[in-house]
């Protein structure tokens, strides 16, 4: 069991929500600011006046370590600046499930009384500066992000859902999973690796905009653990789960039903659970199409060149063909893989000569490989093929981390249109949530803006 640690700016609601959540979860509540005041025998304001902020941070770090060392799990309201000390962050990560309460500065300024009891909440400019300086620290420390926009009941419901959905990752491989806790409620994404995923941030933002009270978890499921996970998912309280690398094809034999387009392209990225039955869908292909349309592009009558042979490449090729592309070509790092992926497309090996030749007759180039992705350690050996693209061509890189790859930077330098994979990532999530919760007629553009805003912050 881990401690539930609430982090965020002063005035973000850590104490109020922490007390309520502790009561609901039947757990002790610890306010670290109060713990420091009791230890020092004076208020935080007086500590700042007499000893300064650095002294206070030292005492705060000791309080964080003490709280995290307790064997009895508790709900902990951390000080707003706890994330500025590496020692505090390490302690929280080791024994805590950290939730960043993301409350707009405007709401804090409107609702929180600035009476001097909070030394760093005495001026609007100081608070805004802290929000800018600490934003990345909160996000990198947090296991989950919860928007607190002033609706106390919704924020509490979201917090409880997040906490109840926070379970240890599946161990997988040869390990025996029978002793693991039950799967979380709500929805999840499975993959290996999974620590890099932005899906919890995106789906949590979408849930909030839809008024859906559900948690979204990221679960590491190695290849060997996939059959066991699928079996346990049938009797779980999950409404559905997303699927990422390396399971988009491997999940198919474990499903009861597969939507025709997902079966045709051989890749599933969303699975619904109804009555113990697993049904697979592919929202990647439609998510990419939505992103292209939002950028003013489409497949109709276009010549499409796709680099890669994985599930995303198969989905893009299938959708391009169905949408009336005049030509679809797949190039992969192996002619056999390209041929297996091609479906309704011509194919070939991803050599420099082939890329230059095919680029010269492409209106849309889609990179569906991990080349250029952070942590992949591999990139295109040469980007000379971009010079062969027609002047009005679009270069679409499905990689979204980093937001601008070398491929996109080079394309922009040549005056070509360029877009990364963030639009596809968000739209496929919206489409998956429509399936998970059986929603109709949702405003996808509004949901996109909400999710995009969440990622930008």
C-alpha positions as CSV (number, residue, x, y, z in Angstrom):
1,X,0.0,0.0,0.0
2,X,1.3,3.5,-0.9
3,X,0.5,6.9,0.6
4,X,-1.7,9.1,-1.4
5,X,0.2,12.4,-1.8
6,X,-1.5,15.5,-3.0
7,X,0.8,18.1,-4.6
8,X,0.1,21.4,-6.2
9,X,0.2,25.2,-5.7
10,X,-0.8,26.7,-2.4
11,X,-4.5,27.1,-2.5
12,X,-5.1,24.3,-5.0
13,X,-7.3,22.3,-2.6
14,X,-4.8,19.8,-1.1
15,X,-6.0,20.1,2.5
16,X,-9.7,20.4,1.7
17,X,-9.8,17.4,-0.7
18,X,-7.3,15.5,1.4
19,X,-9.4,15.5,4.5
20,X,-12.5,14.5,2.5
21,X,-10.7,11.7,0.6
22,X,-9.1,10.4,3.8
23,X,-12.6,10.1,5.4
24,X,-14.0,8.3,2.4
25,X,-11.0,6.0,2.1
26,X,-10.9,5.4,5.9
27,X,-7.3,6.5,6.0
28,X,-5.4,8.9,8.3
29,X,-4.9,12.5,7.0
30,X,-1.5,14.3,7.3
31,X,-1.1,18.0,6.5
32,X,2.7,18.5,6.2
33,X,2.4,22.3,6.7
34,X,0.8,21.7,10.1
35,X,3.3,19.0,10.9
36,X,6.2,21.5,10.3
37,X,4.3,24.1,12.4
38,X,3.9,21.7,15.3
39,X,7.6,20.6,15.1
40,X,8.8,24.2,15.1
41,X,6.3,25.6,17.5
42,X,5.4,28.5,15.2
43,X,3.4,29.3,12.1
44,X,4.8,29.0,8.6
45,X,4.6,32.8,8.3
46,X,6.8,33.2,11.4
47,X,9.2,30.5,10.2
48,X,9.7,32.4,6.9
49,X,10.1,35.7,8.8
50,X,12.7,34.4,11.2
51,X,14.6,31.8,9.2
52,X,13.8,32.2,5.5
53,X,12.4,29.9,2.9
54,X,15.5,27.6,2.6
55,X,15.2,26.7,6.3
56,X,11.5,26.0,5.9
57,X,12.2,23.7,2.9
58,X,14.7,21.8,5.0
59,X,12.1,21.2,7.6
60,X,9.5,20.4,5.0
61,X,11.8,17.7,3.5
62,X,12.2,16.1,6.9
63,X,8.4,16.1,7.3
64,X,8.0,14.5,3.8
65,X,10.5,11.7,4.7
66,X,8.8,11.1,8.0
67,X,5.4,10.8,6.5
68,X,6.5,8.5,3.7
69,X,8.4,6.3,6.2
70,X,5.2,5.5,8.1
71,X,4.0,1.9,7.6
72,X,0.3,3.0,7.8
73,X,-0.8,4.4,4.4
74,X,-2.3,7.9,4.7
75,X,-3.5,10.7,2.6
76,X,-0.9,13.5,2.7
77,X,-1.2,17.1,1.7
78,X,2.3,18.2,0.7
79,X,3.4,21.8,0.8
80,X,3.3,23.7,-2.5
81,X,7.1,23.8,-2.7
82,X,7.8,20.2,-1.7
83,X,8.5,19.3,-5.4
84,X,11.4,21.8,-5.5
85,X,13.6,19.5,-3.3
86,X,15.0,16.3,-5.0
87,X,15.0,14.5,-1.6
88,X,11.3,15.2,-1.1
89,X,10.5,14.1,-4.6
90,X,12.4,10.8,-4.2
91,X,10.6,10.0,-1.0
92,X,7.2,10.7,-2.6
93,X,8.0,8.6,-5.6
94,X,9.3,5.7,-3.5
95,X,6.3,5.3,-1.2
96,X,3.6,7.6,-2.6
97,X,0.9,7.7,-5.3
98,X,1.2,11.4,-6.1
99,X,-1.8,13.4,-7.5
100,X,-1.2,16.8,-8.9
101,X,-4.2,19.0,-8.1
102,X,-4.2,21.3,-11.2
103,X,-6.2,24.4,-10.1
104,X,-6.2,27.5,-12.4
105,X,-4.4,30.4,-10.9
106,X,-7.4,32.6,-11.5
107,X,-9.5,30.3,-9.2
108,X,-6.9,30.4,-6.5
109,X,-6.8,34.2,-6.6
110,X,-10.6,34.4,-6.6
111,X,-11.3,31.9,-3.8
112,X,-8.4,31.8,-1.4
113,X,-8.0,34.5,1.2
114,X,-4.6,36.1,1.1
115,X,-4.3,37.0,4.8
116,X,-0.6,36.4,5.2
117,X,-0.9,32.9,6.6
118,X,0.5,31.6,3.3
119,X,3.8,33.5,2.8
120,X,4.0,32.7,-0.9
121,X,0.4,33.6,-1.7
122,X,0.6,37.3,-1.0
123,X,0.8,38.6,-4.5
124,X,-0.7,37.7,-7.9
125,X,2.6,38.1,-9.7
126,X,4.4,35.7,-7.3
127,X,1.7,33.1,-7.6
128,X,1.8,33.2,-11.4
129,X,5.6,33.0,-11.4
130,X,5.4,29.9,-9.1
131,X,2.8,28.3,-11.4
132,X,5.2,28.7,-14.3
133,X,8.3,27.6,-12.5
134,X,6.8,24.6,-10.8
135,X,4.4,23.3,-13.5
136,X,6.8,20.8,-15.0
137,X,8.0,19.7,-11.5
138,X,4.4,18.9,-10.5
139,X,3.7,16.9,-13.7
140,X,7.0,15.0,-13.5
141,X,6.4,14.1,-9.9
142,X,2.8,13.1,-10.3
143,X,1.4,9.7,-11.0
144,X,-1.9,11.3,-12.0
145,X,-3.2,14.8,-12.7
146,X,-6.6,16.0,-11.5
147,X,-8.2,19.2,-12.6
148,X,-9.7,21.1,-9.7
149,X,-11.9,23.8,-11.3
150,X,-13.9,24.6,-8.2
151,X,-16.5,21.8,-8.3
152,X,-15.7,20.1,-5.0
153,X,-17.9,17.1,-5.5
154,X,-16.5,16.4,-9.0
155,X,-12.9,16.9,-7.8
156,X,-13.4,14.5,-4.9
157,X,-15.1,11.9,-7.1
158,X,-12.2,12.2,-9.5
159,X,-9.6,11.9,-6.8
160,X,-11.3,8.8,-5.3
161,X,-11.5,7.2,-8.7
162,X,-7.8,7.8,-9.3
163,X,-6.8,6.4,-6.0
164,X,-9.0,3.3,-6.3
165,X,-7.6,2.7,-9.7
166,X,-3.9,3.0,-8.7
167,X,-2.6,-0.6,-8.5
168,X,0.9,-2.1,-8.9
169,X,1.9,-2.8,-12.5
170,X,1.4,-6.3,-13.8
171,X,4.7,-8.2,-13.5
172,X,4.2,-10.5,-16.5
173,X,6.5,-12.9,-18.2
174,X,7.1,-16.0,-16.1
175,X,5.8,-14.4,-13.0
176,X,2.6,-15.7,-11.3
177,X,0.0,-13.0,-11.5
178,X,-2.5,-14.8,-9.3
179,X,-1.5,-12.9,-6.3
180,X,-1.8,-9.5,-7.9
181,X,-4.6,-7.1,-6.9
182,X,-7.7,-7.0,-9.0
183,X,-7.6,-4.8,-12.1
184,X,-8.7,-1.2,-11.6
185,X,-12.1,0.2,-12.3
186,X,-12.7,2.6,-15.2
187,X,-10.4,2.3,-18.2
188,X,-6.7,1.7,-18.8
189,X,-3.9,1.5,-21.4
190,X,-1.7,-1.6,-21.6
191,X,1.7,-1.9,-23.2
192,X,5.4,-2.5,-22.6
193,X,7.0,0.0,-22.0
194,X,4.3,2.2,-20.7
195,X,5.9,4.8,-18.4
196,X,6.2,7.3,-21.3
197,X,2.5,7.3,-22.1
198,X,0.4,10.5,-22.2
199,X,-2.8,8.5,-22.3
200,X,-3.8,9.0,-18.6
201,X,-3.5,12.8,-19.0
202,X,-5.5,12.9,-22.2
203,X,-8.3,10.6,-21.1
204,X,-8.6,12.1,-17.7
205,X,-9.0,15.5,-19.3
206,X,-11.7,14.1,-21.7
207,X,-13.5,12.4,-18.8
208,X,-13.7,15.7,-17.0
209,X,-15.1,17.5,-20.0
210,X,-17.7,14.8,-20.5
211,X,-18.6,14.7,-16.8
212,X,-17.6,11.0,-16.7
213,X,-16.6,9.8,-13.2
214,X,-14.0,7.3,-14.0
215,X,-10.3,6.6,-13.5
216,X,-7.7,5.9,-16.2
217,X,-4.7,3.7,-15.4
218,X,-1.5,2.8,-17.2
219,X,-0.6,-0.9,-16.8
220,X,2.7,-2.4,-17.9
221,X,1.8,-5.8,-19.5
222,X,4.8,-7.7,-21.0
223,X,4.2,-10.0,-24.0
224,X,4.1,-13.1,-21.8
225,X,1.4,-11.6,-19.5
226,X,-1.0,-10.6,-22.3
227,X,-3.2,-13.8,-22.2
228,X,-3.5,-13.6,-18.4
229,X,-4.4,-10.0,-18.6
230,X,-7.1,-10.6,-21.2
231,X,-8.6,-13.4,-19.1
232,X,-8.7,-11.2,-16.0
233,X,-10.1,-8.3,-17.8
234,X,-13.2,-10.2,-18.7
235,X,-14.3,-10.4,-15.0
236,X,-12.9,-7.0,-14.0
237,X,-14.6,-3.7,-13.5
238,X,-12.8,-2.2,-16.5
239,X,-15.1,-0.7,-19.1
240,X,-12.4,-1.0,-21.7
241,X,-8.7,-0.6,-22.4
242,X,-6.5,0.9,-25.0
243,X,-3.6,-1.1,-26.5
244,X,-0.2,0.1,-27.5
245,X,3.1,-1.4,-28.4
246,X,3.8,-4.3,-28.6
247,X,0.2,-5.7,-28.3
248,X,-1.8,-4.3,-31.2
249,X,-1.7,-7.5,-33.2
250,X,-1.1,-10.0,-30.3
251,X,-4.4,-9.0,-28.6
252,X,-6.5,-10.1,-31.6
253,X,-6.5,-13.9,-31.0
254,X,-7.6,-13.2,-27.4
255,X,-10.7,-11.3,-28.3
256,X,-14.3,-12.5,-28.8
257,X,-15.0,-10.2,-31.7
258,X,-13.0,-7.8,-33.9
259,X,-14.5,-4.9,-35.8
260,X,-14.2,-5.5,-39.6
261,X,-11.8,-2.6,-40.3
262,X,-9.6,-3.6,-37.3
263,X,-9.5,-7.2,-38.6
264,X,-8.7,-6.1,-42.1
265,X,-5.7,-4.1,-41.1
266,X,-4.6,-6.6,-38.4
267,X,-4.3,-4.1,-35.5
268,X,-6.5,-3.3,-32.5
269,X,-5.9,-0.3,-30.2
270,X,-9.2,-0.2,-28.2
271,X,-11.1,-3.0,-26.5
272,X,-14.5,-2.8,-24.9
273,X,-15.7,-5.1,-22.2
274,X,-19.4,-6.0,-22.1
275,X,-20.8,-9.0,-20.3
276,X,-17.4,-10.6,-20.0
277,X,-16.9,-10.3,-23.8
278,X,-13.9,-8.5,-25.4
279,X,-14.4,-6.7,-28.6
280,X,-11.6,-5.0,-30.5
281,X,-11.5,-1.8,-32.5
282,X,-9.0,0.4,-34.3
283,X,-9.4,4.1,-33.5
284,X,-5.9,4.9,-34.6
285,X,-6.8,5.0,-38.3
286,X,-9.8,7.3,-37.8
287,X,-7.9,9.4,-35.3
288,X,-5.2,10.1,-37.9
289,X,-7.9,10.9,-40.4
290,X,-9.5,13.3,-38.0
291,X,-6.2,15.0,-37.4
292,X,-5.4,15.3,-41.1
293,X,-8.8,16.9,-41.7
294,X,-8.3,19.3,-38.8
295,X,-5.1,20.4,-40.5
296,X,-6.8,20.8,-43.9
297,X,-5.8,17.6,-45.5
298,X,-7.4,14.3,-46.5
299,X,-6.7,11.1,-48.4
300,X,-9.1,11.5,-51.3
301,X,-7.2,11.5,-54.6
302,X,-3.9,11.8,-52.9
303,X,-0.7,9.7,-53.3
304,X,0.2,8.4,-49.8
305,X,3.7,7.2,-48.8
306,X,3.9,5.3,-45.5
307,X,7.1,4.4,-43.7
308,X,6.8,1.5,-41.4
309,X,5.2,-1.9,-41.1
310,X,3.5,-1.9,-37.6
311,X,-0.1,-1.6,-36.6
312,X,-0.2,2.2,-37.1
313,X,1.2,1.8,-40.7
314,X,-1.4,-0.9,-41.5
315,X,-4.2,1.2,-40.2
316,X,-3.1,4.3,-42.1
317,X,-2.8,2.2,-45.3
318,X,-6.2,0.7,-44.9
319,X,-7.9,4.0,-44.2
320,X,-6.1,5.8,-47.0
321,X,-7.3,3.1,-49.5
322,X,-10.9,3.2,-48.2
323,X,-10.9,7.0,-48.4
324,X,-10.0,7.0,-52.1
325,X,-6.3,7.7,-52.2
326,X,-5.0,7.4,-55.7
327,X,-1.9,5.5,-54.7
328,X,-0.7,4.0,-51.4
329,X,2.9,2.8,-50.9
330,X,4.5,1.2,-47.9
331,X,8.2,1.1,-47.3
332,X,9.6,-0.8,-44.4
333,X,13.0,-2.0,-43.1
334,X,12.5,-5.3,-44.8
335,X,10.7,-6.1,-48.0
336,X,8.9,-9.1,-46.5
337,X,7.4,-7.0,-43.7
338,X,6.4,-4.3,-46.1
339,X,4.6,-6.9,-48.3
340,X,2.8,-8.4,-45.3
341,X,1.6,-4.9,-44.3
342,X,0.7,-3.6,-47.7
343,X,-2.9,-4.9,-48.0
344,X,-4.2,-2.7,-50.7
345,X,-0.9,-0.9,-51.3
346,X,2.3,-1.3,-53.3
347,X,5.3,-2.0,-51.1
348,X,9.1,-2.1,-50.9
349,X,12.1,-1.9,-48.7
350,X,12.9,1.3,-46.9
351,X,16.2,2.1,-48.6
352,X,17.5,5.6,-49.4
353,X,16.9,5.1,-53.1
354,X,13.4,3.8,-52.6
355,X,12.4,6.6,-50.3
356,X,13.7,9.2,-52.7
357,X,11.9,7.6,-55.7
358,X,8.6,7.2,-53.9
359,X,8.8,10.7,-52.2
360,X,8.9,12.3,-55.7
361,X,5.4,11.0,-56.3
362,X,3.8,11.4,-52.9
363,X,1.4,14.1,-51.7
364,X,1.4,12.9,-48.1
365,X,4.3,11.2,-46.3
366,X,3.5,9.4,-43.0
367,X,6.3,8.2,-40.7
368,X,4.8,5.3,-38.8
369,X,8.2,4.1,-37.5
370,X,9.8,4.9,-34.1
371,X,12.7,6.6,-35.8
372,X,13.3,10.0,-34.1
373,X,11.3,9.1,-31.0
374,X,12.7,10.1,-27.7
375,X,14.4,7.0,-26.1
376,X,14.4,5.0,-29.4
377,X,18.1,5.8,-30.0
378,X,17.6,5.6,-33.7
379,X,16.8,8.2,-36.4
380,X,16.8,8.5,-40.1
381,X,20.4,8.2,-41.4
382,X,19.6,10.8,-44.1
383,X,16.7,13.1,-44.8
384,X,17.7,13.9,-48.3
385,X,14.5,12.1,-49.6
386,X,12.4,15.0,-48.3
387,X,13.9,17.2,-51.0
388,X,12.1,15.1,-53.6
389,X,8.7,15.7,-52.2
390,X,6.4,18.1,-54.3
391,X,6.1,21.6,-52.9
392,X,2.6,21.2,-51.6
393,X,3.2,17.9,-49.8
394,X,2.5,17.1,-46.2
395,X,5.0,15.4,-43.9
396,X,3.2,13.7,-41.0
397,X,5.3,12.1,-38.2
398,X,3.3,9.9,-35.9
399,X,6.0,10.4,-33.3
400,X,4.8,12.9,-30.7
401,X,7.7,12.9,-28.3
402,X,9.6,15.1,-29.1
403,X,7.0,17.4,-30.5
404,X,9.3,18.3,-33.4
405,X,11.5,15.5,-34.7
406,X,14.4,16.0,-37.0
407,X,12.1,14.8,-39.8
408,X,9.6,17.6,-39.2
409,X,12.2,20.2,-38.6
410,X,13.8,19.4,-41.9
411,X,10.4,19.4,-43.7
412,X,9.6,22.8,-42.3
413,X,13.0,24.0,-43.4
414,X,12.1,23.0,-47.0
415,X,8.8,24.9,-46.7
416,X,6.7,21.7,-46.5
417,X,3.6,21.3,-44.4
418,X,4.3,19.3,-41.3
419,X,2.4,17.8,-38.3
420,X,3.3,15.5,-35.5
421,X,1.4,12.6,-33.9
422,X,-0.3,14.5,-31.1
423,X,-3.5,15.2,-33.1
424,X,-3.8,11.5,-33.9
425,X,-3.1,10.6,-30.2
426,X,-5.9,12.9,-29.0
427,X,-8.5,12.0,-31.6
428,X,-8.0,8.3,-31.2
429,X,-8.5,8.7,-27.5
430,X,-11.7,10.6,-28.0
431,X,-13.0,7.9,-30.4
432,X,-12.0,5.2,-27.9
433,X,-13.9,6.9,-25.1
434,X,-17.0,7.1,-27.2
435,X,-16.8,3.3,-27.5
436,X,-16.0,2.7,-23.8
437,X,-18.9,4.8,-22.6
438,X,-21.3,4.3,-25.6
439,X,-21.5,8.0,-26.3
440,X,-23.1,9.6,-29.4
441,X,-22.9,13.0,-30.9
442,X,-20.1,14.3,-28.8
443,X,-18.3,17.6,-29.8
444,X,-14.9,16.1,-30.8
445,X,-13.5,19.5,-31.5
446,X,-14.2,20.8,-28.0
447,X,-12.8,17.6,-26.5
448,X,-9.7,18.0,-28.6
449,X,-9.2,21.5,-27.3
450,X,-9.6,20.4,-23.7
451,X,-7.1,17.5,-24.1
452,X,-4.6,19.7,-26.1
453,X,-4.8,22.3,-23.4
454,X,-4.0,19.7,-20.8
455,X,-1.0,18.5,-22.7
456,X,0.2,22.0,-23.4
457,X,0.1,22.9,-19.7
